[in-house]
């Protein structure tokens, strides 16, 4: 149940942060170059939140950090 909660929370944070990063592309219409826009996006908290959310999602989906032998020891 905790893994489901982690999955849903990290997925929601990923969607929100990527949505904000897409909105920053509107600076391109104001005349800024691609390099300036991407440098700005890389220094925002939404970028770091997206990276963290991807790491948590990969850990939950790939089942990293969970000791499977623990349950086998309890059965014996």
C-alpha positions in Angstrom: 0.0 0.0 0.0 2.9 2.3 0.8 4.4 1.6 -2.7 1.1 2.6 -4.3 1.1 5.8 -2.4 4.7 6.6 -3.4 3.9 5.8 -7.0 0.8 8.1 -7.1 2.5 11.0 -5.3 5.7 10.9 -7.4 3.6 10.5 -10.6 1.5 13.6 -9.6 4.6 15.6 -8.8 6.1 14.6 -12.1 3.1 15.8 -14.1 2.9 19.1 -12.2 6.6 19.8 -12.6 6.8 18.9 -16.3 3.7 21.0 -16.9 5.5 24.0 -15.3 8.6 23.3 -17.3 6.5 23.3 -20.5 5.0 26.7 -19.5 8.6 28.1 -19.3 8.9 27.5 -23.0 6.7 30.6 -23.5 9.8 32.7 -22.8 10.9 31.7 -26.3 8.1 33.9 -27.7 9.5 36.8 -25.9 12.7 36.6 -27.9 15.0 34.6 -25.6 17.2 32.0 -27.2 16.9 28.3 -26.6 20.1 28.1 -24.6 18.9 30.9 -22.2 15.5 29.2 -21.8 17.0 25.8 -21.1 19.6 27.2 -18.7 16.8 29.0 -16.8 14.7 25.8 -16.7 17.6 23.8 -15.4 17.9 26.1 -12.4 14.3 26.0 -11.3 12.9 23.9 -8.5 10.4 22.2 -10.9 13.3 20.7 -12.8 14.8 19.2 -9.6 11.4 18.0 -8.5 10.9 16.3 -11.9 14.3 14.5 -11.6 13.5 13.4 -8.1 10.1 12.1 -9.1 11.6 10.1 -12.0 14.1 8.5 -9.6 11.3 7.6 -7.1 9.1 6.2 -9.9 11.9 4.1 -11.2 12.7 2.8 -7.7 9.0 1.9 -7.1 8.4 0.3 -10.5 11.7 -1.6 -10.7 11.2 -2.7 -7.1 14.6 -1.2 -5.9 15.3 -1.0 -2.2 13.0 -3.8 -1.2 14.6 -6.8 0.4 12.8 -9.9 -1.0 14.8 -12.3 1.2 13.2 -10.8 4.3 9.9 -12.4 3.6 11.5 -15.8 2.9 13.2 -15.7 6.3 10.0 -15.0 8.1 8.3 -18.0 6.5 10.8 -20.4 7.8 
